Amino acid sequence: MQAESRPGRAAIAAGNEQTAAVGERLALEGGNAVDIAVGATLAATLCEMLMCSLGGSGFLMLRLESGACELIEGADAMPGKGRAAAAAPPTQREAHLPYGDGITVRVGHGTVAVPGLLAALCCAHRRHGRLPFQEVMAPALELARDGWRCAPIMSRWLEMTGSHIFDRQPASRRCLLPDGRTPRPGELFRVPGLEGTYEAIAREGARAFYEGDLAASFVREMELHGGLVTRRDLASYEAAVRAPLRLPSAGFTLALNPPPAVGGSAVGALIGLLEVGGGAPAQGAARAELHARAQAYVLGLRERELAREDFGEHAARALLSSQVLARHSAALRSEHTTHLSVATADGSSVAVSMSMGYGAGVTIPDTGVPCNNSAGEPELNPRGFGAAPAGARLISNMAPTVAWHADGRSLALGSPGASRITTAIAQTWARYALEGCSMEEAVAAPRLHVEQWEDGPRAQCEPGIDSARLHAAFRVRPFEQPDMFFGGVQLVGHEPDGTLHAVADPRRDGDARIVD
């Protein structure tokens, strides 16, 4: 595990050592928490490619020195504005991936949604950044020009999915599978076209991607190969600034990702159920049973409530009320992503979650930008593929979270892992806030994750989970060792005495560092 705790200027926990190094550089150059988070995220689109991308989505949860808190949303949007009704149907295909217990996803040009990550990053910097944008962008531009070391997680993901997703389109093969093979961990990796893409963004900001030559290349690829994204889709996309959901827990206030994302509501419901359901005293087999039943119940809530067409902030806030959670707790007794967190000595915190889904297998020619498959993921389109109107935000499991206590403590955390995002965050929070574990212990603790399968609910467990009481209600699938399948929590914290904490999940290739 990568973990540090001491006074300093900034704490950074990221999914990759090179990403964290960029954050450290920007902190030393005088950047504030937003500068560090934005610049490190831009680097992550390279160093953690396929976990995130400029062709994907992102959410930034910010708590500023003043105590003000906001969520900047760059969710993927449903494409198709101005598309002719008689146009050919979108090009999609199914891909079967040997991930976890096996998953089936839709990929291809017709699954690409309108990406929002870059718009959200530029919005955050415009509102709260201190350094000029070109200085924030400089480290990522250098990586795009000079290359970066291929991360083990990217190598593993391409080894697992290359023949299923990324080897069909010539541009993806050329960019991601050089010489027709999976790049090795630590190998210097460059993607053709990325230097020009990042140079344009450094000069023009988000406008280069949504309105300029990059947008023209994007739309041309969609038009030629059965994609849905139009020039109007890109030109009209704007990041949204939203008020977070708030949930009291163990003396803290948690700020959670609000609708149209469902991840924050699901995290809040899980944490609330664990707290009112007796999560603190439960240990061993009883704790595992409580967590499994809470997850199964929230899974049902997600299907019944969180995917409703009219699900919005009013419904989410009602769902997280203490009365509703207490009522639900009685029942307990009967996408590919990455994350980084930043805290600074002034008390500011930023949690950034970003994703490109499982990837559409589409790279925009001459730009080096790989695309999301959000319009083809079943859990992001609960009312059916193409049911949402053009321009509508697609739901998301991402749940960047910040929390603060009246005694001066604060945290920022989040996780990658599709549906495992919410369960990873909730279990980490329960260990820390409800059971009194240290931040390091809470992140490293074994996890379980419940999913609904055709043969019933399945509880997937890491070593150290006492599953003795699970077999009556779940099919139990034990893992032989801690696994990236269960997410990768990146956590930073700030103590009243000025001590900063940074913890990177040992399940992923994360890095944590304190900047002096």
KOLDO-29376 format. One record per residue (C-alpha): residue number from 0; z, y, x; residue in one letter. Coordinates in steps of 0.02 Angstrom, whole numbers, plus 50000, padded with zeros to 5 digits. Layout:
<recs>
{NUM; {Z; Y; X}; "A"}
...
</recs>
This chain:
<recs>
{0; {50000; 50000; 50000}; "M"}
{1; {49963; 50178; 50058}; "Q"}
{2; {50112; 50291; 50018}; "A"}
{3; {50191; 50447; 50093}; "E"}
{4; {50340; 50554; 50042}; "S"}
{5; {50393; 50715; 50130}; "R"}
{6; {50380; 50904; 50112}; "P"}
{7; {50206; 50972; 50139}; "G"}
{8; {50067; 51082; 50078}; "R"}
{9; {49979; 50954; 49967}; "A"}
{10; {49986; 50772; 49915}; "A"}
{11; {49826; 50674; 49884}; "I"}
{12; {49803; 50499; 49817}; "A"}
{13; {49623; 50443; 49804}; "A"}
{14; {49520; 50286; 49787}; "G"}
{15; {49447; 50299; 49962}; "N"}
{16; {49504; 50358; 50134}; "E"}
{17; {49351; 50471; 50155}; "Q"}
{18; {49382; 50551; 49985}; "T"}
{19; {49563; 50588; 50032}; "A"}
{20; {49508; 50658; 50201}; "A"}
{21; {49398; 50786; 50112}; "V"}
{22; {49546; 50837; 50005}; "G"}
{23; {49653; 50856; 50162}; "E"}
{24; {49519; 50964; 50244}; "R"}
{25; {49509; 51081; 50095}; "L"}
{26; {49699; 51096; 50088}; "A"}
{27; {49701; 51146; 50272}; "L"}
{28; {49565; 51274; 50238}; "E"}
{29; {49676; 51358; 50109}; "G"}
{30; {49613; 51279; 49950}; "G"}
{31; {49726; 51267; 49799}; "N"}
{32; {49751; 51109; 49695}; "A"}
{33; {49591; 51137; 49597}; "V"}
{34; {49486; 51168; 49753}; "D"}
{35; {49555; 51009; 49831}; "I"}
{36; {49525; 50905; 49675}; "A"}
{37; {49349; 50971; 49644}; "V"}
{38; {49294; 50952; 49824}; "G"}
{39; {49369; 50778; 49840}; "A"}
{40; {49287; 50725; 49677}; "T"}
{41; {49118; 50784; 49740}; "L"}
{42; {49148; 50679; 49895}; "A"}
{43; {49198; 50531; 49786}; "A"}
{44; {49026; 50534; 49703}; "T"}
{45; {48965; 50480; 49876}; "L"}
{46; {49107; 50383; 49958}; "C"}
{47; {49149; 50295; 49795}; "E"}
{48; {48971; 50283; 49730}; "M"}
{49; {48948; 50167; 49580}; "L"}
{50; {49130; 50197; 49533}; "M"}
{51; {49076; 50374; 49489}; "C"}
{52; {48921; 50483; 49503}; "S"}
{53; {48848; 50652; 49463}; "L"}
{54; {48756; 50547; 49334}; "G"}
{55; {48921; 50502; 49248}; "G"}
{56; {49070; 50577; 49160}; "S"}
{57; {49236; 50652; 49212}; "G"}
{58; {49398; 50727; 49147}; "F"}
{59; {49517; 50844; 49240}; "L"}
{60; {49697; 50865; 49181}; "M"}
{61; {49770; 51022; 49258}; "L"}
{62; {49947; 51087; 49264}; "R"}
{63; {49948; 51254; 49354}; "L"}
{64; {50085; 51343; 49451}; "E"}
{65; {50120; 51447; 49296}; "S"}
{66; {50157; 51289; 49196}; "G"}
{67; {49999; 51309; 49091}; "A"}
{68; {49913; 51143; 49057}; "C"}
{69; {49735; 51107; 49003}; "E"}
{70; {49608; 50967; 48998}; "L"}
{71; {49431; 51003; 49057}; "I"}
{72; {49317; 50875; 48977}; "E"}
{73; {49151; 50818; 49047}; "G"}
{74; {49123; 50666; 48935}; "A"}
{75; {48952; 50586; 48924}; "D"}
{76; {48857; 50644; 48769}; "A"}
{77; {48738; 50554; 48654}; "M"}
{78; {48559; 50597; 48705}; "P"}
{79; {48405; 50630; 48598}; "G"}
{80; {48398; 50816; 48556}; "K"}
{81; {48219; 50862; 48515}; "G"}
{82; {48156; 50684; 48542}; "R"}
{83; {48010; 50642; 48429}; "A"}
{84; {48055; 50528; 48285}; "A"}
{85; {47901; 50421; 48321}; "A"}
{86; {47947; 50396; 48505}; "A"}
{87; {47956; 50219; 48571}; "A"}
{88; {48125; 50131; 48553}; "P"}
{89; {48242; 50147; 48702}; "P"}
{90; {48226; 50021; 48842}; "T"}
{91; {48383; 49914; 48857}; "Q"}
{92; {48429; 49740; 48914}; "R"}
{93; {48586; 49636; 48927}; "E"}
{94; {48666; 49597; 49094}; "A"}
{95; {48798; 49462; 49115}; "H"}
{96; {48922; 49503; 49253}; "L"}
{97; {49045; 49386; 49340}; "P"}
{98; {49187; 49512; 49328}; "Y"}
{99; {49362; 49459; 49273}; "G"}
{100; {49329; 49320; 49149}; "D"}
{101; {49147; 49377; 49131}; "G"}
{102; {49074; 49525; 49036}; "I"}
{103; {48909; 49566; 48953}; "T"}
{104; {48845; 49746; 48959}; "V"}
{105; {48687; 49838; 48910}; "R"}
{106; {48589; 49925; 49047}; "V"}
{107; {48421; 50010; 49072}; "G"}
{108; {48349; 50183; 49043}; "H"}
{109; {48390; 50179; 48858}; "G"}
{110; {48577; 50164; 48895}; "T"}
{111; {48588; 50326; 48997}; "V"}
{112; {48691; 50462; 48911}; "A"}
{113; {48696; 50647; 48954}; "V"}
{114; {48815; 50658; 49105}; "P"}
{115; {48957; 50783; 49109}; "G"}
{116; {49052; 50764; 49273}; "L"}
{117; {48969; 50906; 49369}; "L"}
{118; {48984; 51026; 49223}; "A"}
{119; {49172; 50989; 49214}; "A"}
{120; {49197; 51012; 49401}; "L"}
{121; {49106; 51178; 49404}; "C"}
{122; {49201; 51236; 49250}; "C"}
{123; {49369; 51194; 49331}; "A"}
{124; {49322; 51285; 49491}; "H"}
{125; {49256; 51436; 49398}; "R"}
{126; {49418; 51452; 49299}; "R"}
{127; {49547; 51412; 49432}; "H"}
{128; {49472; 51388; 49606}; "G"}
{129; {49519; 51497; 49754}; "R"}
{130; {49390; 51456; 49887}; "L"}
{131; {49205; 51500; 49863}; "P"}
{132; {49111; 51356; 49782}; "F"}
{133; {48998; 51331; 49935}; "Q"}
{134; {49154; 51301; 50042}; "E"}
{135; {49220; 51175; 49916}; "V"}
{136; {49050; 51091; 49914}; "M"}
{137; {49027; 51090; 50104}; "A"}
{138; {49114; 50924; 50145}; "P"}
{139; {49014; 50828; 50013}; "A"}
{140; {48853; 50908; 50074}; "L"}
{141; {48892; 50853; 50252}; "E"}
{142; {48921; 50674; 50191}; "L"}
{143; {48758; 50677; 50094}; "A"}
{144; {48667; 50733; 50252}; "R"}
{145; {48755; 50627; 50384}; "D"}
{146; {48804; 50474; 50282}; "G"}
{147; {48972; 50391; 50249}; "W"}
{148; {49053; 50222; 50278}; "R"}
{149; {49018; 50098; 50139}; "C"}
{150; {49181; 50060; 50050}; "A"}
{151; {49232; 49877; 50026}; "P"}
{152; {49240; 49902; 49838}; "I"}
{153; {49060; 49967; 49832}; "M"}
{154; {49002; 49820; 49938}; "S"}
{155; {49093; 49696; 49825}; "R"}
{156; {49024; 49778; 49668}; "W"}
{157; {48845; 49773; 49731}; "L"}
{158; {48868; 49593; 49787}; "E"}
{159; {48927; 49551; 49612}; "M"}
{160; {48804; 49655; 49511}; "T"}
{161; {48655; 49696; 49622}; "G"}
{162; {48544; 49556; 49557}; "S"}
{163; {48601; 49586; 49377}; "H"}
{164; {48587; 49776; 49367}; "I"}
{165; {48526; 49870; 49519}; "F"}
{166; {48376; 49774; 49588}; "D"}
{167; {48256; 49799; 49442}; "R"}
{168; {48210; 49983; 49470}; "Q"}
{169; {48123; 50028; 49635}; "P"}
{170; {48224; 50187; 49658}; "A"}
{171; {48389; 50094; 49638}; "S"}
{172; {48335; 49958; 49758}; "R"}
{173; {48282; 50087; 49887}; "R"}
{174; {48442; 50188; 49872}; "C"}
{175; {48576; 50056; 49844}; "L"}
{176; {48508; 49896; 49920}; "L"}
{177; {48426; 49954; 50082}; "P"}
{178; {48324; 49818; 50168}; "D"}
{179; {48347; 49713; 50011}; "G"}
{180; {48529; 49671; 50046}; "R"}
{181; {48704; 49725; 50000}; "T"}
{182; {48775; 49851; 50124}; "P"}
{183; {48922; 49785; 50224}; "R"}
{184; {49096; 49866; 50216}; "P"}
{185; {49110; 50002; 50349}; "G"}
{186; {48922; 50014; 50374}; "E"}
{187; {48850; 50190; 50385}; "L"}
{188; {48768; 50222; 50218}; "F"}
{189; {48642; 50355; 50170}; "R"}
{190; {48550; 50378; 50006}; "V"}
{191; {48375; 50455; 50011}; "P"}
{192; {48364; 50618; 49915}; "G"}
{193; {48550; 50656; 49904}; "L"}
{194; {48549; 50791; 50037}; "E"}
{195; {48424; 50895; 49939}; "G"}
{196; {48520; 50865; 49778}; "T"}
{197; {48685; 50926; 49851}; "Y"}
{198; {48601; 51074; 49938}; "E"}
{199; {48531; 51131; 49770}; "A"}
{200; {48701; 51114; 49687}; "I"}
{201; {48787; 51208; 49828}; "A"}
{202; {48665; 51353; 49802}; "R"}
{203; {48655; 51356; 49613}; "E"}
{204; {48805; 51259; 49547}; "G"}
{205; {48788; 51152; 49391}; "A"}
{206; {48633; 51248; 49335}; "R"}
{207; {48531; 51157; 49469}; "A"}
{208; {48571; 50991; 49389}; "F"}
{209; {48558; 51038; 49205}; "Y"}
{210; {48414; 51163; 49209}; "E"}
{211; {48323; 51161; 49376}; "G"}
{212; {48209; 51042; 49469}; "D"}
{213; {48340; 50905; 49466}; "L"}
{214; {48340; 50912; 49276}; "A"}
{215; {48150; 50901; 49275}; "A"}
{216; {48158; 50743; 49383}; "S"}
{217; {48291; 50669; 49269}; "F"}
{218; {48190; 50698; 49111}; "V"}
{219; {48027; 50638; 49187}; "R"}
{220; {48107; 50471; 49232}; "E"}
{221; {48176; 50454; 49056}; "M"}
{222; {48009; 50494; 48974}; "E"}
{223; {47914; 50370; 49082}; "L"}
{224; {48032; 50222; 49056}; "H"}
{225; {48106; 50225; 48882}; "G"}
{226; {48256; 50338; 48910}; "G"}
{227; {48331; 50453; 48778}; "L"}
{228; {48390; 50603; 48881}; "V"}
{229; {48286; 50761; 48850}; "T"}
{230; {48273; 50931; 48932}; "R"}
{231; {48366; 51004; 48782}; "R"}
{232; {48507; 50879; 48806}; "D"}
{233; {48536; 50936; 48985}; "L"}
{234; {48511; 51123; 48957}; "A"}
{235; {48632; 51128; 48811}; "S"}
{236; {48772; 51027; 48891}; "Y"}
{237; {48934; 51121; 48923}; "E"}
{238; {49105; 51062; 48981}; "A"}
{239; {49244; 51085; 48853}; "A"}
{240; {49419; 51154; 48884}; "V"}
{241; {49545; 51067; 48771}; "R"}
{242; {49732; 51071; 48738}; "A"}
{243; {49809; 50906; 48794}; "P"}
{244; {49906; 50791; 48681}; "L"}
{245; {50091; 50799; 48724}; "R"}
{246; {50217; 50657; 48717}; "L"}
{247; {50403; 50662; 48761}; "P"}
{248; {50461; 50513; 48865}; "S"}
{249; {50622; 50484; 48962}; "A"}
{250; {50655; 50670; 48975}; "G"}
{251; {50478; 50707; 49034}; "F"}
{252; {50334; 50788; 48942}; "T"}
{253; {50170; 50696; 48967}; "L"}
{254; {50003; 50786; 48946}; "A"}
{255; {49871; 50661; 48887}; "L"}
{256; {49682; 50663; 48867}; "N"}
{257; {49646; 50719; 48688}; "P"}
{258; {49506; 50666; 48568}; "P"}
{259; {49363; 50633; 48570}; "P"}
{260; {49426; 50524; 48714}; "A"}
{261; {49535; 50381; 48656}; "V"}
{262; {49617; 50340; 48823}; "G"}
{263; {49755; 50471; 48809}; "G"}
{264; {49801; 50419; 48633}; "S"}
{265; {49806; 50237; 48685}; "A"}
{266; {49916; 50275; 48837}; "V"}
{267; {50032; 50379; 48729}; "G"}
{268; {50045; 50246; 48595}; "A"}
{269; {50082; 50112; 48726}; "L"}
{270; {50216; 50216; 48813}; "I"}
{271; {50293; 50267; 48648}; "G"}
{272; {50298; 50089; 48585}; "L"}
{273; {50378; 50026; 48746}; "L"}
{274; {50509; 50163; 48739}; "E"}
{275; {50559; 50146; 48556}; "V"}
{276; {50538; 49957; 48568}; "G"}
{277; {50667; 49939; 48705}; "G"}
{278; {50560; 49941; 48861}; "G"}
{279; {50698; 49997; 48979}; "A"}
{280; {50818; 49849; 48967}; "P"}
{281; {50685; 49714; 48950}; "A"}
{282; {50663; 49607; 49106}; "Q"}
{283; {50571; 49449; 49158}; "G"}
{284; {50492; 49351; 49018}; "A"}
{285; {50558; 49472; 48886}; "A"}
{286; {50476; 49619; 48973}; "R"}
{287; {50310; 49527; 48987}; "A"}
{288; {50317; 49482; 48802}; "E"}
{289; {50355; 49663; 48753}; "L"}
{290; {50211; 49731; 48857}; "H"}
{291; {50090; 49600; 48792}; "A"}
{292; {50136; 49629; 48611}; "R"}
{293; {50126; 49818; 48633}; "A"}
{294; {49953; 49802; 48711}; "Q"}
{295; {49893; 49684; 48574}; "A"}
{296; {49956; 49804; 48442}; "Y"}
{297; {49874; 49956; 48521}; "V"}
{298; {49714; 49855; 48539}; "L"}
{299; {49718; 49834; 48350}; "G"}
{300; {49759; 50018; 48326}; "L"}
{301; {49610; 50063; 48435}; "R"}
{302; {49494; 49961; 48326}; "E"}
{303; {49568; 50025; 48162}; "R"}
{304; {49613; 50205; 48203}; "E"}
{305; {49548; 50268; 48370}; "L"}
{306; {49367; 50221; 48333}; "A"}
{307; {49362; 50304; 48162}; "R"}
{308; {49223; 50431; 48140}; "E"}
{309; {49351; 50562; 48086}; "D"}
{310; {49475; 50524; 48225}; "F"}
{311; {49526; 50692; 48297}; "G"}
{312; {49673; 50789; 48364}; "E"}
{313; {49768; 50790; 48199}; "H"}
{314; {49758; 50601; 48184}; "A"}
{315; {49800; 50577; 48369}; "A"}
{316; {49955; 50689; 48359}; "R"}
{317; {50011; 50598; 48201}; "A"}
{318; {49988; 50430; 48287}; "L"}
{319; {50102; 50486; 48431}; "L"}
{320; {50241; 50554; 48320}; "S"}
{321; {50410; 50471; 48344}; "S"}
{322; {50417; 50417; 48162}; "Q"}
{323; {50248; 50329; 48169}; "V"}
{324; {50287; 50247; 48336}; "L"}
{325; {50454; 50186; 48271}; "A"}
{326; {50366; 50109; 48121}; "R"}
{327; {50236; 50025; 48231}; "H"}
{328; {50369; 49962; 48353}; "S"}
{329; {50438; 49849; 48218}; "A"}
{330; {50277; 49749; 48229}; "A"}
{331; {50313; 49711; 48412}; "L"}
{332; {50462; 49611; 48362}; "R"}
{333; {50372; 49504; 48232}; "S"}
{334; {49229; 50079; 49104}; "E"}
{335; {49197; 50057; 49298}; "H"}
{336; {49288; 50210; 49356}; "T"}
{337; {49388; 50294; 49493}; "T"}
{338; {49530; 50419; 49497}; "H"}
{339; {49613; 50543; 49613}; "L"}
{340; {49772; 50645; 49597}; "S"}
{341; {49824; 50805; 49687}; "V"}
{342; {49990; 50898; 49693}; "A"}
{343; {50026; 51056; 49793}; "T"}
{344; {50186; 51136; 49853}; "A"}
{345; {50174; 51273; 49720}; "D"}
{346; {50202; 51141; 49584}; "G"}
{347; {50020; 51127; 49528}; "S"}
{348; {49951; 50955; 49484}; "S"}
{349; {49775; 50894; 49448}; "V"}
{350; {49725; 50720; 49390}; "A"}
{351; {49539; 50680; 49391}; "V"}
{352; {49462; 50524; 49313}; "S"}
{353; {49276; 50493; 49326}; "M"}
{354; {49154; 50354; 49284}; "S"}
{355; {48974; 50300; 49275}; "M"}
{356; {49017; 50147; 49170}; "G"}
{357; {48947; 49986; 49241}; "Y"}
{358; {48789; 50080; 49291}; "G"}
{359; {48621; 50079; 49201}; "A"}
{360; {48527; 50013; 49352}; "G"}
{361; {48434; 50179; 49352}; "V"}
{362; {48429; 50302; 49497}; "T"}
{363; {48337; 50466; 49470}; "I"}
{364; {48192; 50461; 49597}; "P"}
{365; {48199; 50585; 49741}; "D"}
{366; {48376; 50640; 49695}; "T"}
{367; {48482; 50488; 49744}; "G"}
{368; {48585; 50506; 49584}; "V"}
{369; {48631; 50341; 49497}; "P"}
{370; {48654; 50349; 49308}; "C"}
{371; {48784; 50292; 49183}; "N"}
{372; {48756; 50162; 49047}; "N"}
{373; {48876; 50243; 48923}; "S"}
{374; {48752; 50240; 48778}; "A"}
{375; {48747; 50050; 48797}; "G"}
{376; {48932; 50006; 48815}; "E"}
{377; {48998; 49927; 48653}; "P"}
{378; {49176; 49994; 48671}; "E"}
{379; {49109; 50172; 48690}; "L"}
{380; {48998; 50154; 48536}; "N"}
{381; {49113; 50073; 48408}; "P"}
{382; {49006; 50122; 48259}; "R"}
{383; {48851; 50043; 48337}; "G"}
{384; {48721; 50092; 48466}; "F"}
{385; {48635; 50255; 48422}; "G"}
{386; {48751; 50289; 48275}; "A"}
{387; {48821; 50450; 48349}; "A"}
{388; {48713; 50605; 48327}; "P"}
{389; {48627; 50683; 48478}; "A"}
{390; {48749; 50795; 48570}; "G"}
{391; {48905; 50705; 48510}; "A"}
{392; {49031; 50662; 48645}; "R"}
{393; {49050; 50476; 48672}; "L"}
{394; {49227; 50410; 48669}; "I"}
{395; {49310; 50367; 48834}; "S"}
{396; {49453; 50260; 48897}; "N"}
{397; {49488; 50381; 49039}; "M"}
{398; {49663; 50451; 49035}; "A"}
{399; {49708; 50572; 49176}; "P"}
{400; {49891; 50615; 49147}; "T"}
{401; {50015; 50741; 49211}; "V"}
{402; {50202; 50741; 49174}; "A"}
{403; {50345; 50858; 49209}; "W"}
{404; {50534; 50860; 49185}; "H"}
{405; {50654; 51003; 49154}; "A"}
{406; {50739; 50961; 49320}; "D"}
{407; {50581; 51012; 49415}; "G"}
{408; {50502; 50842; 49445}; "R"}
{409; {50317; 50822; 49408}; "S"}
{410; {50185; 50687; 49426}; "L"}
{411; {49998; 50667; 49411}; "A"}
{412; {49923; 50495; 49389}; "L"}
{413; {49778; 50397; 49321}; "G"}
{414; {49679; 50239; 49349}; "S"}
{415; {49504; 50166; 49346}; "P"}
{416; {49470; 50003; 49255}; "G"}
{417; {49383; 50025; 49085}; "A"}
{418; {49502; 49953; 48953}; "S"}
{419; {49630; 49918; 49091}; "R"}
{420; {49652; 50105; 49120}; "I"}
{421; {49777; 50127; 48979}; "T"}
{422; {49877; 49970; 49017}; "T"}
{423; {49888; 50009; 49203}; "A"}
{424; {49952; 50186; 49171}; "I"}
{425; {50075; 50134; 49036}; "A"}
{426; {50149; 49993; 49141}; "Q"}
{427; {50166; 50107; 49293}; "T"}
{428; {50251; 50240; 49187}; "W"}
{429; {50368; 50113; 49107}; "A"}
{430; {50422; 50048; 49278}; "R"}
{431; {50453; 50223; 49344}; "Y"}
{432; {50522; 50320; 49197}; "A"}
{433; {50600; 50185; 49088}; "L"}
{434; {50660; 50060; 49219}; "E"}
{435; {50702; 50177; 49363}; "G"}
{436; {50585; 50106; 49495}; "C"}
{437; {50523; 50215; 49637}; "S"}
{438; {50346; 50280; 49625}; "M"}
{439; {50291; 50155; 49758}; "E"}
{440; {50374; 50009; 49667}; "E"}
{441; {50302; 50063; 49500}; "A"}
{442; {50123; 50066; 49566}; "V"}
{443; {50138; 49900; 49658}; "A"}
{444; {50227; 49805; 49518}; "A"}
{445; {50130; 49658; 49441}; "P"}
{446; {50029; 49696; 49284}; "R"}
{447; {49964; 49607; 49132}; "L"}
{448; {49819; 49652; 49019}; "H"}
{449; {49782; 49591; 48843}; "V"}
{450; {49605; 49578; 48774}; "E"}
{451; {49536; 49507; 48614}; "Q"}
{452; {49417; 49359; 48638}; "W"}
{453; {49327; 49251; 48512}; "E"}
{454; {49462; 49119; 48527}; "D"}
{455; {49603; 49245; 48505}; "G"}
{456; {49702; 49367; 48613}; "P"}
{457; {49709; 49328; 48798}; "R"}
{458; {49847; 49389; 48915}; "A"}
{459; {49784; 49405; 49093}; "Q"}
{460; {49927; 49409; 49218}; "C"}
{461; {49954; 49448; 49401}; "E"}
{462; {50076; 49345; 49506}; "P"}
{463; {50254; 49400; 49469}; "G"}
{464; {50229; 49414; 49281}; "I"}
{465; {50345; 49291; 49192}; "D"}
{466; {50228; 49222; 49059}; "S"}
{467; {50351; 49094; 48987}; "A"}
{468; {50361; 49182; 48818}; "R"}
{469; {50177; 49226; 48804}; "L"}
{470; {50101; 49055; 48770}; "H"}
{471; {50152; 49052; 48586}; "A"}
{472; {50045; 49204; 48541}; "A"}
{473; {49918; 49219; 48682}; "F"}
{474; {49804; 49116; 48790}; "R"}
{475; {49872; 49152; 48964}; "V"}
{476; {49752; 49176; 49107}; "R"}
{477; {49846; 49189; 49273}; "P"}
{478; {49769; 49273; 49425}; "F"}
{479; {49807; 49202; 49597}; "E"}
{480; {49838; 49373; 49677}; "Q"}
{481; {49845; 49558; 49630}; "P"}
{482; {49669; 49607; 49581}; "D"}
{483; {49562; 49764; 49563}; "M"}
{484; {49528; 49704; 49385}; "F"}
{485; {49699; 49775; 49336}; "F"}
{486; {49654; 49953; 49384}; "G"}
{487; {49701; 50061; 49532}; "G"}
{488; {49835; 50190; 49496}; "V"}
{489; {49829; 50344; 49608}; "Q"}
{490; {49992; 50442; 49590}; "L"}
{491; {50062; 50602; 49665}; "V"}
{492; {50231; 50680; 49632}; "G"}
{493; {50329; 50838; 49668}; "H"}
{494; {50520; 50847; 49684}; "E"}
{495; {50628; 51002; 49655}; "P"}
{496; {50676; 51003; 49840}; "D"}
{497; {50492; 51019; 49891}; "G"}
{498; {50464; 50836; 49933}; "T"}
{499; {50289; 50777; 49891}; "L"}
{500; {50242; 50596; 49854}; "H"}
{501; {50071; 50514; 49866}; "A"}
{502; {50044; 50332; 49818}; "V"}
{503; {49879; 50237; 49818}; "A"}
{504; {49864; 50071; 49727}; "D"}
{505; {49852; 49921; 49844}; "P"}
{506; {49729; 49839; 49723}; "R"}
{507; {49591; 49959; 49774}; "R"}
{508; {49530; 50040; 49934}; "D"}
{509; {49642; 50190; 49906}; "G"}
{510; {49719; 50314; 50025}; "D"}
{511; {49872; 50425; 50006}; "A"}
{512; {49919; 50569; 50120}; "R"}
{513; {50031; 50721; 50132}; "I"}
{514; {49949; 50875; 50209}; "V"}
{515; {50066; 50976; 50321}; "D"}
</recs>
